Amino acid sequence: MKWRFDGLGSALRTTVGRRQHSMIHVSARRGAALHGPYLPMPSGKLHARILLAAGGSGNVMMEITADLGATRLVNAMVRIDGQRSIEQEVDLGDSVEGLEVRLFCRGKCEFTILGVELDLTREHRWSPPEPTRQVGIESGKSYATKIADGFIDRYLSGPAVMEVGYVGYDHQTVPIVPQAVGVDIGYPGYDGQRFPFADQSLDAIYSSHCYEHIPDYRAVLKDWFRLLKNGGFLIIVVPHQHLFERKRQMPSRWNPDHKRFYTPRSLLGEMESALDENSYRIRHLVENDAGFNYRPTPRETGSGCYEIELVVERIVQPHWVLDDGAVRPYPPADFLVSARQERLSPYEVRLDLEEIGHLVWGPYNTLVEGNYEAHFFFDGGAVEAIDLVLEVAEGGRHIATIHRLLPNLEDRHHVVVSFTAKGDGAYYEFRVHNQIVQANMSVIFRGVEVRHMAQA
């Protein structure tokens, strides 16, 4: 798992530094430039990294401690000389409480702290937990069933799992699976909305009978989704309005802190309103009424299970968007290519960057009058930045050009070229041009998407 803290908030503290926005500026000869975030930390190999702005200087002592400073795990003198980070590692044989990263000035120091990253590598041999594990009261009602039917194995067996709101009312519970980190109000760096973990660092997020207590569900859903890896799962369990509440209008008779009532329709509606289209898929949706007694009236206490279980998987979002009449996608199959380029499929062309000239061009269609954006999509293949010229042509004459140095294309990347169409029946062409020999380099071309821009 990877935690990420910046200078904003109370998780990271300073004695001699000055906070500005999300950074800590340090200009001192002595004193604690940094201490925090006082985390409970599972066992594993911990890599601690203090992120710095370029241009800093000074001698510092970096320490990693536990038990609120009572146990020193590692300390080292380091000279800051313009580098962007200083780092230390430590093996945590057992879980620790109050883990802290410290930085002390030792002589004249001038530097800016951007944040702290903690990266924990754990040995992970998955086996289903015991049915008697002391999870939350509501989770415990169907816990043995979820182990037996493979739910836990399918969605919660990854090494990096977070449970939100796991403490509950009795303060005796443990997270849903042994490898999970439990986060609740008071967890360092958690403000009730944003979580102190790095982007795409979690295999699963589990929340049972907690989501309905959160005021700003859109902000929380977006942040949960930020944390999930592609292929990771968001598991949300909420009380069912027709089973638990048994009431049409707020407030809840049984829990006045509930902010919203839920049916499957309203829960799915919140997913659609908060998350981008085609960034997720629904993998599991169940109205769990196991053992529910339907005989008591709405004013009598219910029993058994009375909840909705939802599992959302984050997927790799496609480059295209839904067709609304203003967007026209052109896959690589619509384009002509030079002889050295390799068509891998109708949706992929591998461009050989040792060839000079037009590599791809087309598709020769007309456009109505207006302003447009041409989005050129690429990914994969390059081990370093590549140099390309992207053109839009009207009737064979180029009308818009961008010369762009693209970064390492380990991930999907796109470049936007803006242009204006006259709407006079001319044919439009989109070209990828290579001006220099780029030896042993290639890139995947995934097509062009033309978007008509609405008038202001």
C-alpha positions as CSV (number, residue, x, y, z in Angstrom):
1,M,0.0,0.0,0.0
2,K,1.1,3.6,-0.6
3,W,0.1,6.5,1.6
4,R,0.5,10.1,0.4
5,F,0.4,13.1,2.7
6,D,1.0,16.8,1.7
7,G,1.5,19.8,3.9
8,L,-2.2,20.6,4.1
9,G,-4.0,19.3,7.2
10,S,-2.8,18.1,10.6
11,A,-1.2,14.8,9.7
12,L,2.2,16.4,9.0
13,R,3.4,18.9,11.5
14,T,6.3,21.4,11.7
15,T,8.0,23.4,14.4
16,V,10.3,25.6,12.4
17,G,8.6,25.5,9.0
18,R,6.0,27.8,7.5
19,R,2.9,26.4,5.8
20,Q,1.8,27.8,2.5
21,H,-1.0,26.1,0.6
22,S,0.0,22.4,0.6
23,M,3.7,22.9,1.2
24,I,6.0,23.5,4.2
25,H,8.8,26.1,3.7
26,V,11.8,25.7,6.0
27,S,14.4,28.3,6.7
28,A,16.2,27.5,9.9
29,R,19.4,26.3,11.6
30,R,17.9,24.0,14.3
31,G,14.5,22.4,15.0
32,A,11.9,19.9,13.7
33,A,11.1,20.7,10.1
34,L,8.7,17.8,9.9
35,H,7.0,15.2,12.1
36,G,4.0,12.9,11.5
37,P,1.7,11.3,10.5
38,Y,1.5,9.0,13.6
39,L,0.0,6.0,11.7
40,P,-0.9,2.5,12.8
41,M,1.2,0.5,10.4
42,P,1.1,-3.3,9.6
43,S,4.2,-5.4,9.4
44,G,6.2,-5.3,6.2
45,K,9.0,-3.4,4.5
46,L,8.5,0.3,4.7
47,H,10.0,2.8,2.3
48,A,9.6,6.4,3.5
49,R,10.1,9.3,1.1
50,I,10.1,13.0,1.9
51,L,9.3,14.9,-1.3
52,L,11.1,18.2,-1.8
53,A,10.9,21.1,-4.2
54,A,14.0,21.5,-6.4
55,G,16.7,23.8,-5.2
56,G,16.8,23.1,-1.5
57,S,20.0,22.9,0.6
58,G,21.2,22.0,4.1
59,N,22.1,19.2,6.4
60,V,19.3,17.3,8.0
61,M,18.6,14.2,10.2
62,M,15.9,11.9,9.0
63,E,14.3,9.5,11.4
64,I,11.5,6.9,11.4
65,T,10.0,6.2,14.8
66,A,7.1,4.3,16.3
67,D,5.0,4.5,19.5
68,L,4.8,8.3,19.1
69,G,8.5,8.7,19.1
70,A,9.4,6.3,21.9
71,T,10.9,3.7,19.6
72,R,13.5,4.8,17.0
73,L,13.6,2.5,14.0
74,V,16.1,4.3,11.8
75,N,18.0,7.6,11.6
76,A,20.5,9.0,9.2
77,M,22.2,12.3,8.4
78,V,21.4,13.5,4.9
79,R,22.6,16.5,2.9
80,I,20.0,18.2,0.8
81,D,21.7,19.5,-2.3
82,G,18.9,20.2,-4.9
83,Q,17.5,16.7,-4.9
84,R,13.7,16.1,-5.1
85,S,13.5,13.6,-2.3
86,I,15.3,12.0,0.7
87,E,14.4,8.4,1.5
88,Q,14.9,5.7,4.1
89,E,13.8,2.0,4.5
90,V,13.0,-0.1,7.5
91,D,11.7,-3.6,8.0
92,L,8.7,-3.7,10.4
93,G,8.8,-7.2,11.8
94,D,5.5,-6.5,13.7
95,S,2.8,-4.0,13.3
96,V,3.5,-0.7,15.1
97,E,1.4,2.2,16.4
98,G,2.1,5.9,16.0
99,L,4.6,5.6,13.1
100,E,6.3,8.9,12.5
101,V,8.7,10.4,9.9
102,R,10.9,13.1,11.4
103,L,13.2,15.7,9.8
104,F,15.5,17.9,11.9
105,C,17.7,20.8,10.7
106,R,21.4,20.5,11.5
107,G,22.8,23.8,10.5
108,K,21.6,26.4,8.0
109,C,18.7,24.9,6.0
110,E,16.6,26.3,3.1
111,F,14.1,23.9,1.5
112,T,10.4,23.2,0.8
113,I,8.6,20.0,1.7
114,L,5.9,19.0,-0.7
115,G,4.8,15.9,1.2
116,V,5.6,12.4,2.5
117,E,5.0,9.1,0.8
118,L,5.0,5.8,2.7
119,D,5.2,2.6,0.6
120,L,4.6,-0.7,2.4
121,T,5.5,-4.0,0.8
122,R,3.9,-6.9,2.6
123,E,4.2,-10.7,2.1
124,H,0.8,-11.7,1.0
125,R,-0.4,-15.3,0.9
126,W,-4.2,-15.2,0.6
127,S,-6.4,-17.7,2.4
128,P,-10.0,-17.0,3.4
129,P,-10.5,-15.6,6.9
130,E,-12.2,-17.5,9.7
131,P,-16.0,-17.2,9.7
132,T,-15.8,-16.2,13.4
133,R,-13.6,-13.1,12.6
134,Q,-14.9,-10.2,14.7
135,V,-16.1,-7.9,11.9
136,G,-18.8,-5.3,12.3
137,I,-22.3,-6.3,13.5
138,E,-24.0,-5.8,10.1
139,S,-21.1,-7.4,8.2
140,G,-21.1,-10.3,10.6
141,K,-24.6,-11.3,9.8
142,S,-23.6,-12.7,6.4
143,Y,-19.9,-13.1,6.8
144,A,-19.8,-16.9,6.9
145,T,-22.0,-17.0,3.8
146,K,-19.7,-14.6,1.9
147,I,-16.7,-16.7,2.7
148,A,-18.5,-19.9,1.7
149,D,-19.9,-18.6,-1.6
150,G,-16.6,-17.0,-2.7
151,F,-17.6,-13.3,-2.3
152,I,-14.6,-12.5,0.0
153,D,-12.2,-14.5,-2.2
154,R,-13.5,-12.8,-5.4
155,Y,-13.6,-9.2,-4.3
156,L,-11.4,-8.8,-1.1
157,S,-8.4,-11.1,-1.6
158,G,-6.0,-8.5,-3.0
159,P,-3.0,-7.3,-0.8
160,A,-4.1,-3.7,-0.6
161,V,-7.6,-3.4,1.0
162,M,-9.1,-0.5,2.9
163,E,-12.3,-0.7,5.1
164,V,-14.0,2.7,5.7
165,G,-16.0,3.1,8.9
166,Y,-15.0,-0.2,10.4
167,V,-15.0,0.8,14.1
168,G,-18.8,1.0,14.4
169,Y,-20.5,1.6,17.6
170,D,-19.0,-1.0,19.9
171,H,-15.3,-0.2,19.0
172,Q,-14.4,-3.9,19.3
173,T,-14.4,-4.8,15.6
174,V,-11.5,-5.5,13.2
175,P,-11.3,-4.8,9.4
176,I,-13.2,-7.1,7.1
177,V,-10.1,-9.2,6.1
178,P,-6.8,-9.6,7.8
179,Q,-4.7,-7.6,5.3
180,A,-7.1,-4.7,5.3
181,V,-6.3,-1.3,6.8
182,G,-9.2,0.1,8.7
183,V,-9.9,3.9,8.3
184,D,-12.4,5.8,10.5
185,I,-12.8,9.3,11.8
186,G,-9.5,10.3,13.5
187,Y,-7.3,8.3,11.1
188,P,-4.3,10.6,10.3
189,G,-4.8,12.5,7.1
190,Y,-8.5,11.5,6.7
191,D,-10.8,14.5,6.9
192,G,-14.1,12.5,6.4
193,Q,-13.9,13.0,2.6
194,R,-10.4,12.6,1.2
195,F,-8.2,9.7,2.1
196,P,-4.4,9.8,2.6
197,F,-3.5,7.1,0.0
198,A,-1.8,7.5,-3.4
199,D,-3.8,7.3,-6.6
200,Q,-4.6,3.8,-7.8
201,S,-3.0,2.2,-4.8
202,L,-5.8,-0.1,-3.6
203,D,-7.2,-3.4,-4.8
204,A,-10.5,-3.0,-2.9
205,I,-12.4,-0.6,-0.7
206,Y,-15.1,-2.0,1.6
207,S,-17.8,0.1,3.4
208,S,-20.7,-1.4,5.3
209,H,-23.5,0.7,6.7
210,C,-21.3,3.8,6.6
211,Y,-21.9,5.4,3.2
212,E,-25.4,6.6,4.2
213,H,-23.9,8.7,7.0
214,I,-21.6,10.7,4.6
215,P,-23.0,14.1,3.7
216,D,-21.1,14.8,0.4
217,Y,-21.4,11.4,-1.4
218,R,-20.1,12.7,-4.8
219,A,-16.8,13.9,-3.3
220,V,-16.3,10.7,-1.4
221,L,-17.2,8.4,-4.3
222,K,-14.7,10.3,-6.5
223,D,-12.0,10.0,-3.9
224,W,-12.7,6.3,-3.4
225,F,-12.5,5.8,-7.1
226,R,-9.2,7.7,-7.3
227,L,-7.7,5.2,-4.9
228,L,-8.7,2.1,-6.8
229,K,-6.4,0.3,-9.2
230,N,-7.8,-0.6,-12.6
231,G,-9.5,-3.9,-11.9
232,G,-10.0,-3.0,-8.2
233,F,-13.4,-3.3,-6.5
234,L,-15.5,-0.8,-4.5
235,I,-17.9,-2.7,-2.2
236,I,-20.7,-0.6,-0.7
237,V,-23.3,-2.0,1.6
238,V,-26.2,0.3,2.7
239,P,-29.5,-0.2,4.6
240,H,-32.4,-0.9,2.2
241,Q,-35.2,1.7,2.5
242,H,-37.9,-0.9,2.1
243,L,-36.4,-3.3,4.7
244,F,-34.6,-1.2,7.3
245,E,-36.2,2.2,7.1
246,R,-39.7,1.0,6.0
247,K,-40.5,4.7,5.7
248,R,-41.0,7.0,2.7
249,Q,-39.5,10.2,3.9
250,M,-36.5,11.3,6.0
251,P,-35.5,11.3,8.8
252,S,-34.8,7.7,9.6
253,R,-36.8,6.3,12.5
254,W,-34.0,4.0,13.6
255,N,-30.8,6.1,13.0
256,P,-31.2,9.9,12.9
257,D,-27.7,10.3,11.5
258,H,-28.7,8.7,8.1
259,K,-28.4,11.3,5.4
260,R,-30.2,9.4,2.6
261,F,-32.5,6.4,2.1
262,Y,-31.5,3.8,-0.5
263,T,-33.1,1.5,-3.0
264,P,-31.0,-0.2,-5.7
265,R,-32.2,2.4,-8.2
266,S,-31.1,5.4,-6.1
267,L,-27.8,3.8,-5.2
268,L,-27.0,3.1,-8.8
269,G,-28.1,6.7,-9.7
270,E,-25.5,8.1,-7.3
271,M,-22.8,6.0,-9.0
272,E,-23.9,7.4,-12.4
273,S,-24.0,11.0,-11.2
274,A,-20.5,10.8,-9.5
275,L,-18.4,8.6,-11.8
276,D,-17.3,9.0,-15.4
277,E,-19.1,7.0,-18.1
278,N,-17.4,3.7,-18.9
279,S,-14.9,4.1,-16.1
280,Y,-16.6,1.3,-14.1
281,R,-18.8,-1.8,-14.4
282,I,-21.4,-3.2,-11.9
283,R,-20.2,-6.7,-10.9
284,H,-22.6,-7.5,-8.1
285,L,-26.0,-6.1,-6.9
286,V,-28.0,-8.0,-4.3
287,E,-30.9,-7.1,-2.0
288,N,-29.8,-9.1,1.0
289,D,-32.8,-10.0,3.1
290,A,-31.3,-13.2,4.6
291,G,-33.3,-14.0,7.7
292,F,-35.4,-10.9,7.5
293,N,-38.7,-11.1,9.3
294,Y,-41.4,-9.5,7.2
295,R,-44.2,-9.8,9.9
296,P,-43.4,-6.8,12.1
297,T,-45.0,-3.5,11.0
298,P,-42.9,-0.5,10.0
299,R,-43.0,0.9,13.5
300,E,-41.6,-2.3,15.0
301,T,-37.9,-3.2,15.1
302,G,-36.8,-5.4,12.2
303,S,-34.4,-8.4,12.3
304,G,-32.1,-10.3,10.0
305,C,-30.4,-8.7,7.0
306,Y,-31.9,-5.6,5.5
307,E,-29.4,-4.2,3.1
308,I,-28.2,-3.6,-0.5
309,E,-24.8,-5.0,-1.6
310,L,-23.1,-3.3,-4.5
311,V,-19.8,-4.1,-6.1
312,V,-18.3,-1.7,-8.7
313,E,-15.1,-2.6,-10.6
314,R,-12.9,0.2,-12.0
315,I,-12.0,-0.5,-15.6
316,V,-9.6,1.0,-18.1
317,Q,-11.7,3.8,-19.6
318,P,-11.9,3.6,-23.4
319,H,-10.7,6.6,-25.4
320,W,-14.1,7.2,-27.0
321,V,-17.1,8.9,-25.5
322,L,-20.8,8.1,-26.0
323,D,-22.1,9.4,-29.4
324,D,-24.3,12.4,-28.8
325,G,-24.2,13.8,-32.3
326,A,-21.4,16.2,-31.5
327,V,-18.6,13.6,-31.5
328,R,-17.4,11.6,-34.4
329,P,-14.8,8.9,-33.7
330,Y,-12.6,7.6,-36.5
331,P,-10.8,4.3,-35.7
332,P,-7.5,3.5,-37.4
333,A,-9.3,1.2,-39.9
334,D,-10.6,4.5,-41.5
335,F,-7.1,5.8,-42.2
336,L,-4.5,5.1,-44.9
337,V,-1.0,4.2,-43.7
338,S,2.4,4.2,-45.3
339,A,4.0,0.9,-46.3
340,R,6.2,0.4,-43.1
341,Q,3.3,0.9,-40.7
342,E,1.8,-2.3,-39.2
343,R,-2.0,-2.7,-38.7
344,L,-2.4,-4.8,-35.6
345,S,-6.2,-4.7,-35.6
346,P,-9.0,-2.3,-36.9
347,Y,-8.3,-0.3,-33.7
348,E,-4.5,-0.3,-33.6
349,V,-1.7,0.7,-35.9
350,R,1.9,0.4,-34.9
351,L,3.8,3.4,-36.2
352,D,7.5,2.9,-37.2
353,L,9.2,6.1,-36.2
354,E,12.3,5.4,-38.4
355,E,10.3,6.4,-41.4
356,I,10.1,10.1,-42.3
357,G,6.9,11.6,-43.8
358,H,3.2,11.0,-43.4
359,L,2.7,7.8,-41.4
360,V,-1.1,8.0,-41.2
361,W,-3.7,10.1,-43.0
362,G,-7.5,10.2,-43.6
363,P,-10.4,9.6,-43.5
364,Y,-11.7,12.3,-46.0
365,N,-15.1,13.2,-44.7
366,T,-17.1,16.5,-44.8
367,L,-18.0,18.5,-41.7
368,V,-20.6,21.1,-41.1
369,E,-19.5,24.7,-40.4
370,G,-18.2,25.3,-36.9
371,N,-15.3,25.1,-34.5
372,Y,-13.8,21.6,-33.8
373,E,-11.2,19.8,-31.7
374,A,-9.4,16.8,-33.2
375,H,-8.2,14.4,-30.5
376,F,-5.3,12.2,-31.7
377,F,-5.0,9.1,-29.5
378,F,-1.8,7.1,-28.9
379,D,-0.4,4.7,-26.3
380,G,2.4,2.1,-25.6
381,G,5.6,1.3,-27.3
382,A,7.9,4.3,-26.6
383,V,10.7,4.0,-24.1
384,E,11.3,7.8,-24.1
385,A,9.7,11.0,-25.5
386,I,8.9,10.9,-29.2
387,D,8.6,13.8,-31.7
388,L,5.5,14.0,-33.9
389,V,3.7,16.6,-36.1
390,L,-0.1,16.3,-36.1
391,E,-2.1,18.1,-38.8
392,V,-5.6,18.9,-40.0
393,A,-6.1,19.4,-43.7
394,E,-9.0,20.8,-45.7
395,G,-9.2,19.8,-49.3
396,G,-5.6,18.6,-49.2
397,R,-4.3,21.9,-47.7
398,H,-3.3,21.8,-44.1
399,I,-5.1,24.4,-41.9
400,A,-3.9,23.4,-38.4
401,T,-0.6,21.9,-37.1
402,I,0.8,21.0,-33.8
403,H,4.5,20.0,-33.3
404,R,4.5,18.0,-30.1
405,L,7.1,16.1,-28.0
406,L,5.0,13.3,-26.4
407,P,6.2,11.8,-23.1
408,N,6.9,8.2,-22.4
409,L,3.7,6.5,-23.5
410,E,3.5,3.7,-21.0
411,D,-0.1,4.9,-20.6
412,R,-2.7,6.3,-23.0
413,H,-2.1,9.8,-24.2
414,H,-3.8,12.2,-26.6
415,V,-3.1,15.5,-28.3
416,V,-5.8,18.1,-29.2
417,V,-5.6,20.1,-32.5
418,S,-8.2,22.9,-32.8
419,F,-9.5,24.0,-36.2
420,T,-12.5,25.6,-37.9
421,A,-14.5,24.0,-40.7
422,K,-16.1,26.2,-43.4
423,G,-19.0,23.8,-44.2
424,D,-18.6,24.2,-47.9
425,G,-18.3,20.5,-48.8
426,A,-14.5,20.2,-48.5
427,Y,-13.0,17.0,-47.3
428,Y,-11.1,16.9,-44.1
429,E,-8.0,14.9,-43.4
430,F,-6.1,14.1,-40.2
431,R,-2.4,13.3,-40.5
432,V,0.4,12.0,-38.3
433,H,3.7,13.2,-39.7
434,N,7.3,12.3,-38.7
435,Q,10.1,14.8,-39.4
436,I,13.1,13.0,-38.0
437,V,14.4,9.4,-37.8
438,Q,13.7,8.1,-34.3
439,A,15.6,4.8,-34.3
440,N,14.2,1.7,-32.6
441,M,11.1,3.6,-31.5
442,S,7.4,3.0,-32.2
443,V,4.0,4.1,-30.9
444,I,0.5,2.7,-31.2
445,F,-2.0,5.0,-33.0
446,R,-5.6,4.5,-31.9
447,G,-7.5,6.9,-34.1
448,V,-8.9,10.4,-34.0
449,E,-12.0,11.7,-32.4
450,V,-13.5,14.9,-33.8
451,R,-15.6,17.0,-31.4
452,H,-17.9,19.8,-32.5
453,M,-17.5,22.7,-30.0
454,A,-20.7,24.4,-28.8
455,Q,-20.8,28.2,-29.4
456,A,-20.3,30.3,-26.2
